[in-house]
Amino acid sequence: MSFDPLIQVEPKLRGAAYRVLVTLAPTPPERDGEGVRDSLEEAGLPVFKTVIHRRAGFKHAANGGYLVQPGEYDAFAEEVLELVPQR
C-alpha cells in the first residue's frame, strides 16, 4: 500500500474539513487496515474509525445480483452523520 498520493495531497488539505477512510483492507484476522489507520492517525492525519474491508462477498454479490450486509458501510455512515450539523 502506498501513501505517496496522500502525502502529496495532504499539504493542500491543511485547514480543510476532511478525514481519511481506509478501504480495501484485508479481512480479519489480518490487521493491516487497522494498522494503516493507526499509522495515519499517529502521523496527525484525521481518520475515520471505520475501516472498509475487501470482502469476497461483494464480488460475488455484484456478479449474482444480490445484496451483502452493509455493516461497515453503516458504521461509516454513522460517523459521517455525527460530523454533519443537524437541522
A tleap script that builds the chain and sets N, CA, C and O, in Angstrom:
source leaprc.protein.ff14SB
mol = sequence {
  NMET SER PHE ASP PRO LEU ILE GLN VAL GLU
  PRO LYS LEU ARG GLY ALA ALA TYR ARG VAL
  LEU VAL THR LEU ALA PRO THR PRO PRO GLU
  ARG ASP GLY GLU GLY VAL ARG ASP SER LEU
  GLU GLU ALA GLY LEU PRO VAL PHE LYS THR
  VAL ILE HIE ARG ARG ALA GLY PHE LYS HIE
  ALA ALA ASN GLY GLY TYR LEU VAL GLN PRO
  GLY GLU TYR ASP ALA PHE ALA GLU GLU VAL
  LEU GLU LEU VAL PRO GLN CARG
}
set mol.1.N position { 0.851 -1.168 0.000 }
set mol.1.CA position { 0.000 0.000 0.000 }
set mol.1.C position { 0.896 1.230 0.000 }
set mol.1.O position { 1.843 1.324 0.780 }
set mol.2.N position { 0.588 2.157 -0.873 }
set mol.2.CA position { 1.407 3.355 -0.999 }
set mol.2.C position { 0.696 4.563 -0.398 }
set mol.2.O position { -0.478 4.821 -0.660 }
set mol.3.N position { 1.446 5.284 0.409 }
set mol.3.CA position { 0.927 6.523 0.984 }
set mol.3.C position { 1.328 7.735 0.153 }
set mol.3.O position { 0.938 8.858 0.471 }
set mol.4.N position { 2.104 7.520 -0.908 }
set mol.4.CA position { 2.626 8.636 -1.698 }
set mol.4.C position { 1.548 9.608 -2.175 }
set mol.4.O position { 1.719 10.815 -2.001 }
set mol.5.N position { 0.446 9.141 -2.768 }
set mol.5.CA position { -0.575 10.107 -3.213 }
set mol.5.C position { -1.136 10.943 -2.059 }
set mol.5.O position { -1.356 12.145 -2.205 }
set mol.6.N position { -1.363 10.298 -0.921 }
set mol.6.CA position { -1.886 11.025 0.234 }
set mol.6.C position { -0.872 12.038 0.741 }
set mol.6.O position { -1.231 13.166 1.078 }
set mol.7.N position { 0.385 11.641 0.795 }
set mol.7.CA position { 1.436 12.548 1.263 }
set mol.7.C position { 1.556 13.757 0.340 }
set mol.7.O position { 1.810 14.869 0.802 }
set mol.8.N position { 1.376 13.544 -0.955 }
set mol.8.CA position { 1.475 14.644 -1.912 }
set mol.8.C position { 0.315 15.624 -1.785 }
set mol.8.O position { 0.506 16.832 -1.929 }
set mol.9.N position { -0.883 15.119 -1.517 }
set mol.9.CA position { -2.052 16.000 -1.485 }
set mol.9.C position { -2.310 16.583 -0.090 }
set mol.9.O position { -2.994 17.598 0.037 }
set mol.10.N position { -1.775 15.956 0.941 }
set mol.10.CA position { -2.060 16.383 2.309 }
set mol.10.C position { -1.744 17.851 2.584 }
set mol.10.O position { -2.553 18.513 3.234 }
set mol.11.N position { -0.619 18.401 2.129 }
set mol.11.CA position { -0.371 19.825 2.398 }
set mol.11.C position { -1.455 20.737 1.824 }
set mol.11.O position { -1.739 21.793 2.389 }
set mol.12.N position { -2.048 20.345 0.728 }
set mol.12.CA position { -3.110 21.154 0.118 }
set mol.12.C position { -4.404 21.077 0.915 }
set mol.12.O position { -5.268 21.945 0.786 }
set mol.13.N position { -4.541 20.044 1.737 }
set mol.13.CA position { -5.762 19.849 2.510 }
set mol.13.C position { -5.705 20.475 3.896 }
set mol.13.O position { -6.723 20.541 4.586 }
set mol.14.N position { -4.545 20.929 4.306 }
set mol.14.CA position { -4.425 21.503 5.652 }
set mol.14.C position { -5.415 22.640 5.825 }
set mol.14.O position { -5.528 23.529 4.980 }
set mol.15.N position { -6.121 22.590 6.929 }
set mol.15.CA position { -7.128 23.602 7.211 }
set mol.15.C position { -8.497 23.243 6.672 }
set mol.15.O position { -9.490 23.869 7.043 }
set mol.16.N position { -8.571 22.243 5.800 }
set mol.16.CA position { -9.854 21.812 5.240 }
set mol.16.C position { -10.487 20.774 6.169 }
set mol.16.O position { -9.798 20.106 6.940 }
set mol.17.N position { -11.792 20.657 6.077 }
set mol.17.CA position { -12.514 19.648 6.848 }
set mol.17.C position { -12.524 18.353 6.042 }
set mol.17.O position { -13.304 18.206 5.100 }
set mol.18.N position { -11.660 17.419 6.414 }
set mol.18.CA position { -11.589 16.132 5.719 }
set mol.18.C position { -11.155 15.055 6.694 }
set mol.18.O position { -10.611 15.343 7.760 }
set mol.19.N position { -11.401 13.822 6.317 }
set mol.19.CA position { -10.898 12.658 7.038 }
set mol.19.C position { -10.552 11.591 6.018 }
set mol.19.O position { -11.116 11.552 4.924 }
set mol.20.N position { -9.628 10.733 6.381 }
set mol.20.CA position { -9.202 9.641 5.513 }
set mol.20.C position { -10.008 8.389 5.869 }
set mol.20.O position { -10.156 8.048 7.042 }
set mol.21.N position { -10.525 7.711 4.842 }
set mol.21.CA position { -11.219 6.436 5.020 }
set mol.21.C position { -10.339 5.343 4.422 }
set mol.21.O position { -10.023 5.380 3.232 }
set mol.22.N position { -9.947 4.379 5.235 }
set mol.22.CA position { -9.145 3.252 4.755 }
set mol.22.C position { -10.101 2.225 4.155 }
set mol.22.O position { -11.021 1.754 4.823 }
set mol.23.N position { -9.873 1.883 2.882 }
set mol.23.CA position { -10.726 0.921 2.177 }
set mol.23.C position { -9.878 -0.205 1.595 }
set mol.23.O position { -8.650 -0.127 1.565 }
set mol.24.N position { -10.542 -1.231 1.145 }
set mol.24.CA position { -9.901 -2.403 0.529 }
set mol.24.C position { -8.886 -3.064 1.457 }
set mol.24.O position { -7.898 -3.641 1.002 }
set mol.25.N position { -9.140 -2.976 2.753 }
set mol.25.CA position { -8.253 -3.598 3.738 }
set mol.25.C position { -8.483 -5.111 3.749 }
set mol.25.O position { -9.601 -5.566 3.512 }
set mol.26.N position { -7.436 -5.891 4.021 }
set mol.26.CA position { -7.625 -7.338 4.149 }
set mol.26.C position { -8.611 -7.638 5.274 }
set mol.26.O position { -8.702 -6.892 6.248 }
set mol.27.N position { -9.337 -8.725 5.130 }
set mol.27.CA position { -10.342 -9.085 6.129 }
set mol.27.C position { -9.686 -9.652 7.386 }
set mol.27.O position { -8.577 -10.184 7.336 }
set mol.28.N position { -10.391 -9.531 8.521 }
set mol.28.CA position { -9.887 -10.132 9.751 }
set mol.28.C position { -9.706 -11.637 9.543 }
set mol.28.O position { -10.482 -12.240 8.801 }
set mol.29.N position { -8.726 -12.252 10.163 }
set mol.29.CA position { -7.965 -11.758 11.306 }
set mol.29.C position { -6.794 -10.838 10.949 }
set mol.29.O position { -6.116 -10.336 11.847 }
set mol.30.N position { -6.546 -10.610 9.667 }
set mol.30.CA position { -5.490 -9.661 9.291 }
set mol.30.C position { -5.813 -8.295 9.888 }
set mol.30.O position { -6.979 -7.904 9.945 }
set mol.31.N position { -4.797 -7.570 10.331 }
set mol.31.CA position { -4.997 -6.263 10.968 }
set mol.31.C position { -4.345 -5.143 10.166 }
set mol.31.O position { -4.149 -4.041 10.679 }
set mol.32.N position { -4.007 -5.424 8.900 }
set mol.32.CA position { -3.304 -4.428 8.086 }
set mol.32.C position { -4.084 -3.123 7.959 }
set mol.32.O position { -3.506 -2.044 8.085 }
set mol.33.N position { -5.382 -3.210 7.712 }
set mol.33.CA position { -6.183 -2.000 7.548 }
set mol.33.C position { -6.192 -1.149 8.800 }
set mol.33.O position { -6.048 0.072 8.741 }
set mol.34.N position { -6.363 -1.804 9.927 }
set mol.34.CA position { -6.359 -1.078 11.190 }
set mol.34.C position { -4.975 -0.494 11.458 }
set mol.34.O position { -4.853 0.604 12.000 }
set mol.35.N position { -3.930 -1.237 11.073 }
set mol.35.CA position { -2.565 -0.731 11.231 }
set mol.35.C position { -2.320 0.504 10.392 }
set mol.35.O position { -1.668 1.449 10.837 }
set mol.36.N position { -2.844 0.496 9.174 }
set mol.36.CA position { -2.722 1.670 8.299 }
set mol.36.C position { -3.449 2.849 8.923 }
set mol.36.O position { -2.914 3.955 8.993 }
set mol.37.N position { -4.679 2.602 9.378 }
set mol.37.CA position { -5.453 3.676 10.018 }
set mol.37.C position { -4.696 4.234 11.213 }
set mol.37.O position { -4.605 5.451 11.375 }
set mol.38.N position { -4.152 3.360 12.048 }
set mol.38.CA position { -3.418 3.809 13.233 }
set mol.38.C position { -2.177 4.613 12.846 }
set mol.38.O position { -1.865 5.619 13.485 }
set mol.39.N position { -1.471 4.177 11.808 }
set mol.39.CA position { -0.275 4.908 11.349 }
set mol.39.C position { -0.634 6.294 10.848 }
set mol.39.O position { 0.069 7.264 11.130 }
set mol.40.N position { -1.726 6.389 10.106 }
set mol.40.CA position { -2.171 7.697 9.611 }
set mol.40.C position { -2.542 8.612 10.775 }
set mol.40.O position { -2.213 9.798 10.782 }
set mol.41.N position { -3.231 8.040 11.752 }
set mol.41.CA position { -3.625 8.824 12.927 }
set mol.41.C position { -2.390 9.294 13.700 }
set mol.41.O position { -2.327 10.443 14.136 }
set mol.42.N position { -1.411 8.403 13.867 }
set mol.42.CA position { -0.174 8.771 14.566 }
set mol.42.C position { 0.591 9.854 13.810 }
set mol.42.O position { 1.315 10.644 14.416 }
set mol.43.N position { 0.430 9.891 12.484 }
set mol.43.CA position { 1.087 10.917 11.667 }
set mol.43.C position { 0.332 12.242 11.725 }
set mol.43.O position { 0.744 13.223 11.106 }
set mol.44.N position { -0.771 12.270 12.468 }
set mol.44.CA position { -1.519 13.507 12.632 }
set mol.44.C position { -2.601 13.743 11.600 }
set mol.44.O position { -3.167 14.835 11.535 }
set mol.45.N position { -2.900 12.728 10.783 }
set mol.45.CA position { -3.956 12.884 9.786 }
set mol.45.C position { -5.300 12.513 10.400 }
set mol.45.O position { -5.383 11.568 11.184 }
set mol.46.N position { -6.343 13.243 10.055 }
set mol.46.CA position { -7.668 12.895 10.568 }
set mol.46.C position { -8.192 11.658 9.845 }
set mol.46.O position { -8.224 11.622 8.615 }
set mol.47.N position { -8.596 10.658 10.598 }
set mol.47.CA position { -9.060 9.406 10.002 }
set mol.47.C position { -10.409 9.003 10.594 }
set mol.47.O position { -10.735 9.344 11.730 }
set mol.48.N position { -11.181 8.270 9.798 }
set mol.48.CA position { -12.401 7.662 10.309 }
set mol.48.C position { -12.018 6.430 11.119 }
set mol.48.O position { -11.014 5.780 10.828 }
set mol.49.N position { -12.819 6.105 12.141 }
set mol.49.CA position { -12.583 4.901 12.933 }
set mol.49.C position { -12.873 3.648 12.108 }
set mol.49.O position { -12.199 2.627 12.249 }
set mol.50.N position { -13.873 3.741 11.258 }
set mol.50.CA position { -14.289 2.599 10.444 }
set mol.50.C position { -13.248 2.283 9.382 }
set mol.50.O position { -12.679 3.185 8.767 }
set mol.51.N position { -13.006 1.005 9.174 }
set mol.51.CA position { -12.162 0.510 8.084 }
set mol.51.C position { -13.051 -0.365 7.208 }
set mol.51.O position { -13.743 -1.249 7.713 }
set mol.52.N position { -13.036 -0.124 5.908 }
set mol.52.CA position { -13.830 -0.926 4.974 }
set mol.52.C position { -12.936 -2.053 4.456 }
set mol.52.O position { -11.915 -1.809 3.814 }
set mol.53.N position { -13.341 -3.290 4.747 }
set mol.53.CA position { -12.542 -4.449 4.351 }
set mol.53.C position { -12.938 -4.952 2.966 }
set mol.53.O position { -14.078 -4.795 2.528 }
set mol.54.N position { -11.982 -5.550 2.302 }
set mol.54.CA position { -12.191 -6.145 0.978 }
set mol.54.C position { -12.749 -7.547 1.215 }
set mol.54.O position { -12.015 -8.460 1.593 }
set mol.55.N position { -14.027 -7.706 0.996 }
set mol.55.CA position { -14.684 -8.984 1.263 }
set mol.55.C position { -15.062 -9.672 -0.042 }
set mol.55.O position { -15.538 -9.037 -0.982 }
set mol.56.N position { -14.843 -10.966 -0.081 }
set mol.56.CA position { -15.165 -11.744 -1.283 }
set mol.56.C position { -16.652 -11.661 -1.597 }
set mol.56.O position { -17.045 -11.729 -2.762 }
set mol.57.N position { -17.468 -11.518 -0.583 }
set mol.57.CA position { -18.914 -11.466 -0.788 }
set mol.57.C position { -19.359 -10.341 -1.695 }
set mol.57.O position { -20.347 -10.491 -2.414 }
set mol.58.N position { -18.658 -9.213 -1.686 }
set mol.58.CA position { -19.052 -8.092 -2.534 }
set mol.58.C position { -18.905 -8.440 -4.009 }
set mol.58.O position { -19.763 -8.097 -4.822 }
set mol.59.N position { -17.821 -9.120 -4.351 }
set mol.59.CA position { -17.611 -9.516 -5.744 }
set mol.59.C position { -18.692 -10.500 -6.179 }
set mol.59.O position { -19.271 -10.360 -7.256 }
set mol.60.N position { -18.958 -11.485 -5.345 }
set mol.60.CA position { -19.958 -12.491 -5.687 }
set mol.60.C position { -21.362 -11.886 -5.724 }
set mol.60.O position { -22.189 -12.284 -6.544 }
set mol.61.N position { -21.625 -10.938 -4.848 }
set mol.61.CA position { -22.936 -10.291 -4.834 }
set mol.61.C position { -23.158 -9.508 -6.115 }
set mol.61.O position { -24.236 -9.567 -6.706 }
set mol.62.N position { -22.148 -8.780 -6.543 }
set mol.62.CA position { -22.275 -8.000 -7.776 }
set mol.62.C position { -22.502 -8.921 -8.969 }
set mol.62.O position { -23.328 -8.632 -9.835 }
set mol.63.N position { -21.774 -10.023 -9.010 }
set mol.63.CA position { -21.934 -10.965 -10.120 }
set mol.63.C position { -23.277 -11.683 -10.070 }
set mol.63.O position { -23.845 -12.009 -11.113 }
set mol.64.N position { -23.791 -11.933 -8.863 }
set mol.64.CA position { -25.038 -12.674 -8.717 }
set mol.64.C position { -26.273 -11.808 -8.588 }
set mol.64.O position { -27.393 -12.317 -8.623 }
set mol.65.N position { -26.083 -10.500 -8.438 }
set mol.65.CA position { -27.224 -9.593 -8.335 }
set mol.65.C position { -27.926 -9.624 -6.991 }
set mol.65.O position { -29.130 -9.374 -6.927 }
set mol.66.N position { -27.211 -9.924 -5.913 }
set mol.66.CA position { -27.836 -9.891 -4.598 }
set mol.66.C position { -27.071 -8.955 -3.665 }
set mol.66.O position { -25.968 -8.507 -3.980 }
set mol.67.N position { -27.671 -8.670 -2.523 }
set mol.67.CA position { -27.115 -7.697 -1.581 }
set mol.67.C position { -26.218 -8.363 -0.544 }
set mol.67.O position { -26.369 -9.542 -0.225 }
set mol.68.N position { -25.287 -7.577 -0.030 }
set mol.68.CA position { -24.406 -8.002 1.055 }
set mol.68.C position { -24.728 -7.129 2.261 }
set mol.68.O position { -25.051 -5.950 2.112 }
set mol.69.N position { -24.641 -7.707 3.449 }
set mol.69.CA position { -24.878 -6.913 4.646 }
set mol.69.C position { -23.891 -5.751 4.696 }
set mol.69.O position { -22.680 -5.960 4.635 }
set mol.70.N position { -24.399 -4.544 4.805 }
set mol.70.CA position { -23.533 -3.354 4.726 }
set mol.70.C position { -23.002 -2.871 6.069 }
set mol.70.O position { -22.903 -1.661 6.276 }
set mol.71.N position { -22.657 -3.767 6.990 }
set mol.71.CA position { -22.279 -3.377 8.345 }
set mol.71.C position { -21.221 -2.297 8.437 }
set mol.71.O position { -21.406 -1.315 9.155 }
set mol.72.N position { -20.106 -2.458 7.719 }
set mol.72.CA position { -19.042 -1.459 7.793 }
set mol.72.C position { -19.479 -0.147 7.154 }
set mol.72.O position { -19.103 0.928 7.621 }
set mol.73.N position { -20.265 -0.231 6.097 }
set mol.73.CA position { -20.751 0.991 5.455 }
set mol.73.C position { -21.747 1.710 6.358 }
set mol.73.O position { -21.788 2.940 6.377 }
set mol.74.N position { -22.549 0.954 7.105 }
set mol.74.CA position { -23.460 1.573 8.073 }
set mol.74.C position { -22.671 2.302 9.158 }
set mol.74.O position { -23.027 3.415 9.545 }
set mol.75.N position { -21.606 1.680 9.646 }
set mol.75.CA position { -20.773 2.313 10.680 }
set mol.75.C position { -20.132 3.587 10.140 }
set mol.75.O position { -20.059 4.597 10.841 }
set mol.76.N position { -19.672 3.537 8.896 }
set mol.76.CA position { -19.082 4.719 8.263 }
set mol.76.C position { -20.130 5.825 8.129 }
set mol.76.O position { -19.851 6.987 8.422 }
set mol.77.N position { -21.324 5.463 7.690 }
set mol.77.CA position { -22.399 6.451 7.544 }
set mol.77.C position { -22.721 7.105 8.885 }
set mol.77.O position { -22.965 8.311 8.942 }
set mol.78.N position { -22.724 6.330 9.953 }
set mol.78.CA position { -22.977 6.887 11.285 }
set mol.78.C position { -21.893 7.897 11.669 }
set mol.78.O position { -22.193 8.943 12.243 }
set mol.79.N position { -20.644 7.584 11.354 }
set mol.79.CA position { -19.555 8.527 11.645 }
set mol.79.C position { -19.741 9.829 10.877 }
set mol.79.O position { -19.557 10.916 11.426 }
set mol.80.N position { -20.107 9.710 9.607 }
set mol.80.CA position { -20.316 10.904 8.779 }
set mol.80.C position { -21.466 11.722 9.339 }
set mol.80.O position { -21.361 12.944 9.447 }
set mol.81.N position { -22.566 11.066 9.696 }
set mol.81.CA position { -23.720 11.791 10.228 }
set mol.81.C position { -23.391 12.514 11.532 }
set mol.81.O position { -23.954 13.572 11.813 }
set mol.82.N position { -22.488 11.953 12.325 }
set mol.82.CA position { -22.071 12.627 13.558 }
set mol.82.C position { -21.323 13.923 13.263 }
set mol.82.O position { -21.314 14.838 14.087 }
set mol.83.N position { -20.698 14.004 12.097 }
set mol.83.CA position { -19.924 15.192 11.722 }
set mol.83.C position { -20.775 16.281 11.085 }
set mol.83.O position { -20.394 17.451 11.076 }
set mol.84.N position { -21.928 15.892 10.553 }
set mol.84.CA position { -22.779 16.833 9.821 }
set mol.84.C position { -23.720 17.518 10.806 }
set mol.84.O position { -24.405 16.847 11.577 }
set mol.85.N position { -23.758 18.847 10.788 }
set mol.85.CA position { -24.686 19.550 11.679 }
set mol.85.C position { -26.131 19.151 11.378 }
set mol.85.O position { -26.546 19.093 10.220 }
set mol.86.N position { -26.880 18.879 12.433 }
set mol.86.CA position { -28.288 18.503 12.271 }
set mol.86.C position { -29.139 19.751 12.119 }
set mol.86.O position { -28.884 20.771 12.760 }
set mol.87.N position { -30.128 19.666 11.284 }
set mol.87.CA position { -31.035 20.810 11.066 }
set mol.87.C position { -32.324 20.614 11.795 }
set mol.87.O position { -33.207 21.469 11.730 }
savepdb mol mol.pdb
quit
